[in-house]
Amino acid sequence: MSDGEPLVRWDWIGDHIGELTDYTVVHLRLGLLPVLFGLIISVPVGILCHRWRRLYPPVLTVVNILYSIPSLALFMIFVKYTGLTERTVMIPLTLYTLSVLVPNVVDGLASVPEPVRQAATALGFGPVRRVVQVELPIAVPVVIAGVRVAAVSSISLVAVGQLIGQGGLGYYITRGLQLDFTTPIVTAIVLIMLLALATDALLVLAQRLLTPWSRNKVTAT
């Protein structure tokens, strides 16, 4: 980058709108599918850990160990089995989400008042029905709080996947560094931040829609 060159060249952005859109969609897919897969895994695991508390410490240890592994190292491990594909990025990112989602599912279920469980049981709810129709809905705010953290983290980490050719908007970061051209770097960083903010806002909205009683409580107050 020369001294007289601007930090952002708007003409370059205008010429690459279509390409930027394509990479943004790829980035969003690579970032959010692991959160969905992590949630699918974490809900039943969290239910089991809450029901049998002895399971929780070893499960928590395992997911924290997985989270401590550097992302690039984990990508390299999976390259041997899944090649230079999107799966090589999404599998590690899914594993990373577990360290946030599993504890939040357990904490969410633990936040359900015991009288509520007893009332559901007295009404004839079996264990499975009680969890699905009573406990999980009450646990939604705590669970979504974890989903928000996992989603923002996952969207940020996707860019690292560009080191194996699967990084979404991370492509522009590495390309900009190679060309000593700041415009694609700044553009990619801003788009990643906007994706994270938009995803977080949508999750807050989803929480409000899934917990209408909380809105009624605020209105009554």
Secondary structure, 3 states (H helix, E strand, C coil): CCCCCCCCCHHHHHHCHHHHHHHHHHHHHHHHHHHHHHHHHHHHHHHHHHHCHHHHHHHHHHHHHHHHCCHHHHHHHHHHHHCCCHHHHHHHHHHHHHHHHHHHHHHHHHCCCHHHHHHHHHCCCCHHHHHHHHHHHHHHHHHHHHHHHHHHHHHHHHHHHHHHCCCCCHHHHHHHHHHCCHHHHHHHHHHHHHHHHHHHHHHHHHHHHHCHHHHHHHHHC
